[in-house]
Amino acid sequence: MCERLTWKGYRSASELFYLAFPEEKHNERAWASQGSTSLQFLFERLPTFRLRA
């Protein structure tokens, strides 16, 4: 999706914010763990991430 939006003219960083979580499954638990990320982006506070040990 990120590549397609870039191809259509969206600019990275100013108009497009993309995160991938390849280790996460596609289920409610994974969505809940990343839910605050979307809200932070929408309200202009970009998230910070900690690496898992």
PyMOL Python script that loads the backbone (N, CA, C, O; Angstrom):
from pymol import cmd

cmd.read_pdbstr("""\
ATOM      1  N   MET A   1       0.827  -1.184   0.000  1.00  0.00           N
ATOM      2  CA  MET A   1       0.000   0.000   0.000  1.00  0.00           C
ATOM      3  C   MET A   1       0.873   1.249   0.000  1.00  0.00           C
ATOM      4  O   MET A   1       0.571   2.218  -0.698  1.00  0.00           O
ATOM      5  N   CYS A   2       1.943   1.234   0.772  1.00  0.00           N
ATOM      6  CA  CYS A   2       2.840   2.383   0.830  1.00  0.00           C
ATOM      7  C   CYS A   2       3.429   2.696  -0.549  1.00  0.00           C
ATOM      8  O   CYS A   2       3.475   3.855  -0.961  1.00  0.00           O
ATOM      9  N   GLU A   3       3.871   1.674  -1.246  1.00  0.00           N
ATOM     10  CA  GLU A   3       4.436   1.873  -2.579  1.00  0.00           C
ATOM     11  C   GLU A   3       3.395   2.450  -3.538  1.00  0.00           C
ATOM     12  O   GLU A   3       3.708   3.338  -4.331  1.00  0.00           O
ATOM     13  N   ARG A   4       2.194   1.964  -3.471  1.00  0.00           N
ATOM     14  CA  ARG A   4       1.124   2.441  -4.356  1.00  0.00           C
ATOM     15  C   ARG A   4       0.795   3.914  -4.092  1.00  0.00           C
ATOM     16  O   ARG A   4       0.648   4.701  -5.026  1.00  0.00           O
ATOM     17  N   LEU A   5       0.681   4.275  -2.814  1.00  0.00           N
ATOM     18  CA  LEU A   5       0.381   5.668  -2.475  1.00  0.00           C
ATOM     19  C   LEU A   5       1.512   6.600  -2.893  1.00  0.00           C
ATOM     20  O   LEU A   5       1.259   7.715  -3.350  1.00  0.00           O
ATOM     21  N   THR A   6       2.752   6.153  -2.741  1.00  0.00           N
ATOM     22  CA  THR A   6       3.894   6.946  -3.194  1.00  0.00           C
ATOM     23  C   THR A   6       3.838   7.120  -4.708  1.00  0.00           C
ATOM     24  O   THR A   6       4.069   8.214  -5.223  1.00  0.00           O
ATOM     25  N   TRP A   7       3.534   6.046  -5.411  1.00  0.00           N
ATOM     26  CA  TRP A   7       3.410   6.099  -6.869  1.00  0.00           C
ATOM     27  C   TRP A   7       2.314   7.075  -7.292  1.00  0.00           C
ATOM     28  O   TRP A   7       2.435   7.744  -8.318  1.00  0.00           O
ATOM     29  N   LYS A   8       1.240   7.153  -6.495  1.00  0.00           N
ATOM     30  CA  LYS A   8       0.133   8.050  -6.830  1.00  0.00           C
ATOM     31  C   LYS A   8       0.429   9.499  -6.462  1.00  0.00           C
ATOM     32  O   LYS A   8      -0.384  10.382  -6.735  1.00  0.00           O
ATOM     33  N   GLY A   9       1.590   9.754  -5.843  1.00  0.00           N
ATOM     34  CA  GLY A   9       1.988  11.127  -5.594  1.00  0.00           C
ATOM     35  C   GLY A   9       2.048  11.568  -4.144  1.00  0.00           C
ATOM     36  O   GLY A   9       2.424  12.707  -3.867  1.00  0.00           O
ATOM     37  N   TYR A  10       1.688  10.699  -3.215  1.00  0.00           N
ATOM     38  CA  TYR A  10       1.789  11.075  -1.813  1.00  0.00           C
ATOM     39  C   TYR A  10       3.265  11.180  -1.429  1.00  0.00           C
ATOM     40  O   TYR A  10       4.093  10.397  -1.896  1.00  0.00           O
ATOM     41  N   ARG A  11       3.584  12.149  -0.577  1.00  0.00           N
ATOM     42  CA  ARG A  11       4.961  12.371  -0.165  1.00  0.00           C
ATOM     43  C   ARG A  11       5.220  11.725   1.185  1.00  0.00           C
ATOM     44  O   ARG A  11       4.454  11.898   2.132  1.00  0.00           O
ATOM     45  N   SER A  12       6.304  10.984   1.254  1.00  0.00           N
ATOM     46  CA  SER A  12       6.701  10.358   2.518  1.00  0.00           C
ATOM     47  C   SER A  12       6.953  11.418   3.574  1.00  0.00           C
ATOM     48  O   SER A  12       7.420  12.517   3.277  1.00  0.00           O
ATOM     49  N   ALA A  13       6.641  11.075   4.790  1.00  0.00           N
ATOM     50  CA  ALA A  13       6.851  11.895   5.981  1.00  0.00           C
ATOM     51  C   ALA A  13       5.838  13.037   6.102  1.00  0.00           C
ATOM     52  O   ALA A  13       5.307  13.244   7.193  1.00  0.00           O
ATOM     53  N   SER A  14       5.550  13.777   5.047  1.00  0.00           N
ATOM     54  CA  SER A  14       4.610  14.888   5.190  1.00  0.00           C
ATOM     55  C   SER A  14       3.166  14.464   4.962  1.00  0.00           C
ATOM     56  O   SER A  14       2.258  15.044   5.558  1.00  0.00           O
ATOM     57  N   GLU A  15       2.930  13.463   4.109  1.00  0.00           N
ATOM     58  CA  GLU A  15       1.567  13.027   3.811  1.00  0.00           C
ATOM     59  C   GLU A  15       1.342  11.539   4.066  1.00  0.00           C
ATOM     60  O   GLU A  15       0.212  11.054   4.011  1.00  0.00           O
ATOM     61  N   LEU A  16       2.416  10.830   4.341  1.00  0.00           N
ATOM     62  CA  LEU A  16       2.312   9.378   4.440  1.00  0.00           C
ATOM     63  C   LEU A  16       3.145   8.880   5.599  1.00  0.00           C
ATOM     64  O   LEU A  16       4.336   9.177   5.694  1.00  0.00           O
ATOM     65  N   PHE A  17       2.525   8.133   6.468  1.00  0.00           N
ATOM     66  CA  PHE A  17       3.213   7.527   7.606  1.00  0.00           C
ATOM     67  C   PHE A  17       2.943   6.039   7.551  1.00  0.00           C
ATOM     68  O   PHE A  17       1.787   5.616   7.567  1.00  0.00           O
ATOM     69  N   TYR A  18       3.988   5.247   7.489  1.00  0.00           N
ATOM     70  CA  TYR A  18       3.834   3.807   7.273  1.00  0.00           C
ATOM     71  C   TYR A  18       4.665   3.036   8.280  1.00  0.00           C
ATOM     72  O   TYR A  18       5.853   3.307   8.459  1.00  0.00           O
ATOM     73  N   LEU A  19       4.044   2.089   8.923  1.00  0.00           N
ATOM     74  CA  LEU A  19       4.743   1.183   9.830  1.00  0.00           C
ATOM     75  C   LEU A  19       4.378  -0.243   9.456  1.00  0.00           C
ATOM     76  O   LEU A  19       3.240  -0.524   9.081  1.00  0.00           O
ATOM     77  N   ALA A  20       5.339  -1.129   9.561  1.00  0.00           N
ATOM     78  CA  ALA A  20       5.087  -2.546   9.318  1.00  0.00           C
ATOM     79  C   ALA A  20       5.494  -3.324  10.557  1.00  0.00           C
ATOM     80  O   ALA A  20       6.506  -3.024  11.190  1.00  0.00           O
ATOM     81  N   PHE A  21       4.709  -4.306  10.888  1.00  0.00           N
ATOM     82  CA  PHE A  21       4.987  -5.174  12.020  1.00  0.00           C
ATOM     83  C   PHE A  21       4.950  -6.617  11.526  1.00  0.00           C
ATOM     84  O   PHE A  21       3.997  -7.342  11.812  1.00  0.00           O
ATOM     85  N   PRO A  22       5.973  -7.040  10.791  1.00  0.00           N
ATOM     86  CA  PRO A  22       5.939  -8.356  10.157  1.00  0.00           C
ATOM     87  C   PRO A  22       5.877  -9.524  11.141  1.00  0.00           C
ATOM     88  O   PRO A  22       5.427 -10.612  10.783  1.00  0.00           O
ATOM     89  N   GLU A  23       6.323  -9.307  12.367  1.00  0.00           N
ATOM     90  CA  GLU A  23       6.290 -10.396  13.342  1.00  0.00           C
ATOM     91  C   GLU A  23       4.925 -10.556  14.003  1.00  0.00           C
ATOM     92  O   GLU A  23       4.671 -11.564  14.664  1.00  0.00           O
ATOM     93  N   GLU A  24       4.048  -9.573  13.831  1.00  0.00           N
ATOM     94  CA  GLU A  24       2.723  -9.637  14.444  1.00  0.00           C
ATOM     95  C   GLU A  24       1.753 -10.451  13.596  1.00  0.00           C
ATOM     96  O   GLU A  24       1.857 -10.498  12.371  1.00  0.00           O
ATOM     97  N   LYS A  25       0.839 -11.069  14.259  1.00  0.00           N
ATOM     98  CA  LYS A  25      -0.212 -11.799  13.565  1.00  0.00           C
ATOM     99  C   LYS A  25      -1.326 -10.823  13.182  1.00  0.00           C
ATOM    100  O   LYS A  25      -1.366  -9.694  13.671  1.00  0.00           O
ATOM    101  N   HIS A  26      -2.218 -11.262  12.317  1.00  0.00           N
ATOM    102  CA  HIS A  26      -3.342 -10.436  11.883  1.00  0.00           C
ATOM    103  C   HIS A  26      -4.557 -10.806  12.733  1.00  0.00           C
ATOM    104  O   HIS A  26      -5.441 -11.544  12.298  1.00  0.00           O
ATOM    105  N   ASN A  27      -4.578 -10.270  13.966  1.00  0.00           N
ATOM    106  CA  ASN A  27      -5.670 -10.594  14.878  1.00  0.00           C
ATOM    107  C   ASN A  27      -5.911  -9.440  15.855  1.00  0.00           C
ATOM    108  O   ASN A  27      -5.174  -8.454  15.851  1.00  0.00           O
ATOM    109  N   GLU A  28      -6.930  -9.566  16.680  1.00  0.00           N
ATOM    110  CA  GLU A  28      -7.327  -8.495  17.585  1.00  0.00           C
ATOM    111  C   GLU A  28      -6.242  -8.147  18.595  1.00  0.00           C
ATOM    112  O   GLU A  28      -6.060  -6.977  18.928  1.00  0.00           O
ATOM    113  N   ARG A  29      -5.526  -9.142  19.081  1.00  0.00           N
ATOM    114  CA  ARG A  29      -4.468  -8.889  20.066  1.00  0.00           C
ATOM    115  C   ARG A  29      -3.376  -7.993  19.455  1.00  0.00           C
ATOM    116  O   ARG A  29      -2.921  -7.047  20.098  1.00  0.00           O
ATOM    117  N   ALA A  30      -2.967  -8.285  18.244  1.00  0.00           N
ATOM    118  CA  ALA A  30      -1.945  -7.478  17.572  1.00  0.00           C
ATOM    119  C   ALA A  30      -2.466  -6.065  17.312  1.00  0.00           C
ATOM    120  O   ALA A  30      -1.740  -5.091  17.508  1.00  0.00           O
ATOM    121  N   TRP A  31      -3.712  -5.949  16.873  1.00  0.00           N
ATOM    122  CA  TRP A  31      -4.282  -4.626  16.600  1.00  0.00           C
ATOM    123  C   TRP A  31      -4.358  -3.805  17.883  1.00  0.00           C
ATOM    124  O   TRP A  31      -4.074  -2.607  17.873  1.00  0.00           O
ATOM    125  N   ALA A  32      -4.737  -4.440  18.974  1.00  0.00           N
ATOM    126  CA  ALA A  32      -4.833  -3.731  20.250  1.00  0.00           C
ATOM    127  C   ALA A  32      -3.460  -3.236  20.704  1.00  0.00           C
ATOM    128  O   ALA A  32      -3.350  -2.154  21.282  1.00  0.00           O
ATOM    129  N   SER A  33      -2.430  -4.010  20.449  1.00  0.00           N
ATOM    130  CA  SER A  33      -1.094  -3.596  20.882  1.00  0.00           C
ATOM    131  C   SER A  33      -0.579  -2.404  20.089  1.00  0.00           C
ATOM    132  O   SER A  33       0.309  -1.695  20.560  1.00  0.00           O
ATOM    133  N   GLN A  34      -1.118  -2.166  18.890  1.00  0.00           N
ATOM    134  CA  GLN A  34      -0.672  -1.057  18.049  1.00  0.00           C
ATOM    135  C   GLN A  34      -1.728   0.038  17.909  1.00  0.00           C
ATOM    136  O   GLN A  34      -1.519   0.996  17.163  1.00  0.00           O
ATOM    137  N   GLY A  35      -2.828  -0.080  18.593  1.00  0.00           N
ATOM    138  CA  GLY A  35      -3.920   0.879  18.447  1.00  0.00           C
ATOM    139  C   GLY A  35      -3.546   2.304  18.792  1.00  0.00           C
ATOM    140  O   GLY A  35      -3.993   3.237  18.125  1.00  0.00           O
ATOM    141  N   SER A  36      -2.742   2.492  19.811  1.00  0.00           N
ATOM    142  CA  SER A  36      -2.368   3.849  20.204  1.00  0.00           C
ATOM    143  C   SER A  36      -1.509   4.529  19.150  1.00  0.00           C
ATOM    144  O   SER A  36      -1.492   5.757  19.070  1.00  0.00           O
ATOM    145  N   THR A  37      -0.797   3.758  18.343  1.00  0.00           N
ATOM    146  CA  THR A  37       0.042   4.326  17.291  1.00  0.00           C
ATOM    147  C   THR A  37      -0.797   5.137  16.316  1.00  0.00           C
ATOM    148  O   THR A  37      -0.408   6.244  15.942  1.00  0.00           O
ATOM    149  N   SER A  38      -1.923   4.613  15.904  1.00  0.00           N
ATOM    150  CA  SER A  38      -2.805   5.327  14.972  1.00  0.00           C
ATOM    151  C   SER A  38      -3.330   6.616  15.593  1.00  0.00           C
ATOM    152  O   SER A  38      -3.369   7.655  14.935  1.00  0.00           O
ATOM    153  N   LEU A  39      -3.726   6.547  16.841  1.00  0.00           N
ATOM    154  CA  LEU A  39      -4.248   7.736  17.507  1.00  0.00           C
ATOM    155  C   LEU A  39      -3.177   8.806  17.669  1.00  0.00           C
ATOM    156  O   LEU A  39      -3.447   9.994  17.490  1.00  0.00           O
ATOM    157  N   GLN A  40      -1.963   8.384  18.008  1.00  0.00           N
ATOM    158  CA  GLN A  40      -0.866   9.345  18.144  1.00  0.00           C
ATOM    159  C   GLN A  40      -0.601  10.033  16.813  1.00  0.00           C
ATOM    160  O   GLN A  40      -0.372  11.242  16.772  1.00  0.00           O
ATOM    161  N   PHE A  41      -0.631   9.277  15.732  1.00  0.00           N
ATOM    162  CA  PHE A  41      -0.408   9.864  14.421  1.00  0.00           C
ATOM    163  C   PHE A  41      -1.517  10.852  14.066  1.00  0.00           C
ATOM    164  O   PHE A  41      -1.239  11.959  13.604  1.00  0.00           O
ATOM    165  N   LEU A  42      -2.756  10.460  14.277  1.00  0.00           N
ATOM    166  CA  LEU A  42      -3.884  11.320  13.933  1.00  0.00           C
ATOM    167  C   LEU A  42      -3.888  12.618  14.728  1.00  0.00           C
ATOM    168  O   LEU A  42      -4.341  13.653  14.238  1.00  0.00           O
ATOM    169  N   PHE A  43      -3.383  12.561  15.951  1.00  0.00           N
ATOM    170  CA  PHE A  43      -3.353  13.752  16.789  1.00  0.00           C
ATOM    171  C   PHE A  43      -1.971  14.397  16.832  1.00  0.00           C
ATOM    172  O   PHE A  43      -1.652  15.143  17.757  1.00  0.00           O
ATOM    173  N   GLU A  44      -1.145  14.096  15.806  1.00  0.00           N
ATOM    174  CA  GLU A  44       0.148  14.723  15.559  1.00  0.00           C
ATOM    175  C   GLU A  44       1.188  14.511  16.644  1.00  0.00           C
ATOM    176  O   GLU A  44       2.051  15.363  16.854  1.00  0.00           O
ATOM    177  N   ARG A  45       1.114  13.395  17.324  1.00  0.00           N
ATOM    178  CA  ARG A  45       2.183  13.004  18.235  1.00  0.00           C
ATOM    179  C   ARG A  45       2.713  11.668  17.736  1.00  0.00           C
ATOM    180  O   ARG A  45       2.130  10.624  18.029  1.00  0.00           O
ATOM    181  N   LEU A  46       3.781  11.685  17.007  1.00  0.00           N
ATOM    182  CA  LEU A  46       4.323  10.452  16.461  1.00  0.00           C
ATOM    183  C   LEU A  46       4.841   9.563  17.578  1.00  0.00           C
ATOM    184  O   LEU A  46       5.432  10.046  18.544  1.00  0.00           O
ATOM    185  N   PRO A  47       4.617   8.269  17.443  1.00  0.00           N
ATOM    186  CA  PRO A  47       5.004   7.341  18.498  1.00  0.00           C
ATOM    187  C   PRO A  47       6.509   7.127  18.577  1.00  0.00           C
ATOM    188  O   PRO A  47       7.239   7.346  17.611  1.00  0.00           O
ATOM    189  N   THR A  48       6.947   6.700  19.735  1.00  0.00           N
ATOM    190  CA  THR A  48       8.312   6.223  19.913  1.00  0.00           C
ATOM    191  C   THR A  48       8.218   4.731  20.199  1.00  0.00           C
ATOM    192  O   THR A  48       7.234   4.257  20.766  1.00  0.00           O
ATOM    193  N   PHE A  49       9.233   4.013  19.808  1.00  0.00           N
ATOM    194  CA  PHE A  49       9.189   2.553  19.930  1.00  0.00           C
ATOM    195  C   PHE A  49      10.356   2.047  20.740  1.00  0.00           C
ATOM    196  O   PHE A  49      11.465   2.579  20.677  1.00  0.00           O
ATOM    197  N   ARG A  50      10.081   0.999  21.507  1.00  0.00           N
ATOM    198  CA  ARG A  50      11.123   0.304  22.238  1.00  0.00           C
ATOM    199  C   ARG A  50      11.262  -1.076  21.613  1.00  0.00           C
ATOM    200  O   ARG A  50      10.268  -1.733  21.305  1.00  0.00           O
ATOM    201  N   LEU A  51      12.500  -1.507  21.430  1.00  0.00           N
ATOM    202  CA  LEU A  51      12.729  -2.848  20.893  1.00  0.00           C
ATOM    203  C   LEU A  51      12.465  -3.866  21.986  1.00  0.00           C
ATOM    204  O   LEU A  51      12.796  -3.650  23.152  1.00  0.00           O
ATOM    205  N   ARG A  52      11.871  -4.965  21.596  1.00  0.00           N
ATOM    206  CA  ARG A  52      11.624  -6.043  22.555  1.00  0.00           C
ATOM    207  C   ARG A  52      12.915  -6.792  22.828  1.00  0.00           C
ATOM    208  O   ARG A  52      13.728  -7.012  21.930  1.00  0.00           O
ATOM    209  N   ALA A  53      13.085  -7.171  24.058  1.00  0.00           N
ATOM    210  CA  ALA A  53      14.296  -7.920  24.433  1.00  0.00           C
ATOM    211  C   ALA A  53      14.123  -9.393  24.150  1.00  0.00           C
ATOM    212  O   ALA A  53      15.035 -10.181  24.400  1.00  0.00           O
TER     213      ALA A  53
END
""", "prot")
cmd.dss("prot")
cmd.show_as("cartoon", "prot")
cmd.util.cbc("prot")
cmd.orient("prot")
